[in-house]
Amino acid sequence: MLGNHSPALNLAVRDLEVARRFYAETLGLTQVSEMEGLIDFRSGNVMLYVYQSEFAGTNQATAATWSVGEEIETMVATLKSRGVSFEHYTNIPGLTVQGDIHVGGQPDGSAGEFKVAWFRDPDGNLLCLTNGRSA
């Protein structure tokens, strides 16, 4: 039923202006529209809705993942130069931390290295870049 429709991402934030600067300027997403308490961004073919909420930053799991292929090292370096700090997890089986990127074998057993980097937005929402698939 929903398999032919793309979902949108919803991220709760405390301050819409801070979120606008982060998602538009730091991450480079395109702002599409805005209404009271909500800013719509486009990322590829998916919409990301940033909305004001008292529950901002309470999700401790990954909220959004971008599959960026072989551009992952360049994107991590660019984001770091824009002030983004990356998370370093040492307790994930099969992954080792190399700089700001976690590296391991492909999750599906295919050849090549799986690379992933996690970072947070200003409200603590956990975001992710990977060289693999995002789903």
C-alpha positions as CSV (number, residue, x, y, z in Angstrom):
1,M,0.0,0.0,0.0
2,L,2.7,2.6,1.0
3,G,5.5,0.9,-0.9
4,N,5.2,3.3,-3.8
5,H,5.3,6.5,-1.7
6,S,8.3,8.2,-0.2
7,P,8.1,9.0,3.5
8,A,9.1,12.4,4.9
9,L,11.3,12.9,7.9
10,N,10.1,14.9,10.9
11,L,12.6,16.4,13.3
12,A,11.7,18.3,16.5
13,V,13.7,21.4,17.3
14,R,13.5,24.1,20.0
15,D,14.5,27.1,18.0
16,L,13.5,27.3,14.3
17,E,16.0,30.0,13.4
18,V,18.9,28.0,14.7
19,A,17.5,24.9,12.9
20,R,17.1,26.9,9.7
21,R,20.8,28.0,9.8
22,F,22.0,24.4,10.5
23,Y,19.9,22.6,7.9
24,A,20.2,25.2,5.2
25,E,23.7,26.6,5.7
26,T,25.6,23.8,7.4
27,L,24.0,20.8,5.7
28,G,23.0,22.6,2.5
29,L,19.4,21.5,2.3
30,T,16.9,23.6,0.3
31,Q,14.2,25.4,2.2
32,V,10.9,24.9,0.4
33,S,8.4,26.7,2.7
34,E,7.7,27.9,6.2
35,M,4.7,28.4,8.4
36,E,4.3,29.0,12.1
37,G,6.3,26.5,13.9
38,L,7.4,24.5,10.8
39,I,10.1,24.7,8.1
40,D,10.0,22.4,5.1
41,F,13.4,21.4,3.5
42,R,14.1,19.2,0.5
43,S,16.9,16.7,0.6
44,G,17.1,14.8,-2.7
45,N,13.6,13.5,-3.3
46,V,12.6,13.5,0.3
47,M,11.0,16.2,2.4
48,L,12.4,17.0,5.9
49,Y,10.0,18.8,8.2
50,V,11.6,20.7,11.1
51,Y,9.1,21.7,13.6
52,Q,9.1,23.4,17.0
53,S,8.5,21.1,19.9
54,E,9.1,20.8,23.6
55,F,10.3,17.2,22.9
56,A,13.2,18.3,20.7
57,G,16.3,16.2,21.1
58,T,14.7,13.5,23.2
59,N,15.1,10.7,20.6
60,Q,18.3,8.9,21.3
61,A,18.3,6.8,18.1
62,T,19.4,7.8,14.6
63,A,16.7,10.1,13.2
64,A,17.9,10.5,9.6
65,T,20.5,8.8,7.4
66,W,21.9,10.1,4.1
67,S,23.5,7.5,1.8
68,V,26.3,9.5,0.2
69,G,28.4,6.8,-1.4
70,E,32.1,7.5,-1.9
71,E,31.6,11.1,-1.0
72,I,31.5,10.3,2.7
73,E,35.1,11.4,3.5
74,T,34.7,14.7,1.7
75,M,31.3,15.4,3.3
76,V,32.6,14.6,6.8
77,A,35.6,16.9,6.2
78,T,33.3,19.7,4.9
79,L,30.8,19.4,7.7
80,K,33.7,19.3,10.3
81,S,35.0,22.6,8.7
82,R,31.6,24.1,9.2
83,G,31.7,23.3,13.0
84,V,29.9,19.9,13.1
85,S,31.2,17.5,15.7
86,F,31.1,13.8,15.0
87,E,30.1,11.0,17.5
88,H,32.6,8.3,18.2
89,Y,31.2,4.9,19.3
90,T,33.6,2.2,20.3
91,N,31.1,-0.4,21.3
92,I,29.6,-1.3,17.9
93,P,30.5,-4.8,16.9
94,G,32.3,-5.0,13.6
95,L,33.1,-1.3,13.3
96,T,36.3,0.6,14.2
97,V,36.6,4.3,14.4
98,Q,39.0,5.8,11.9
99,G,39.1,9.6,12.4
100,D,35.4,10.6,12.4
101,I,34.2,7.6,10.4
102,H,33.3,4.1,11.6
103,V,34.5,1.4,9.2
104,G,33.7,-2.3,8.9
105,G,32.7,-5.0,6.5
106,Q,29.5,-4.5,4.4
107,P,26.4,-5.4,6.5
108,D,25.1,-7.7,3.7
109,G,28.4,-9.5,3.4
110,S,29.3,-8.1,0.0
111,A,32.8,-6.9,-0.8
112,G,34.1,-3.5,0.3
113,E,34.1,-1.4,3.4
114,F,31.0,-0.1,5.1
115,K,31.5,3.5,6.3
116,V,29.3,5.5,8.6
117,A,29.5,8.8,10.5
118,W,27.1,10.1,13.1
119,F,26.6,13.7,14.2
120,R,24.0,15.8,16.0
121,D,22.0,18.8,15.1
122,P,21.8,21.8,17.5
123,D,19.0,20.1,19.4
124,G,20.7,16.7,19.8
125,N,18.9,14.9,17.0
126,L,21.2,12.1,15.8
127,L,22.0,12.3,12.1
128,C,24.0,9.9,10.0
129,L,26.0,9.7,6.7
130,T,26.9,6.3,5.2
131,N,28.5,5.1,2.0
132,G,25.9,2.3,1.9
133,R,22.2,2.3,1.5
134,S,20.0,4.4,3.8
135,A,17.3,1.9,4.3
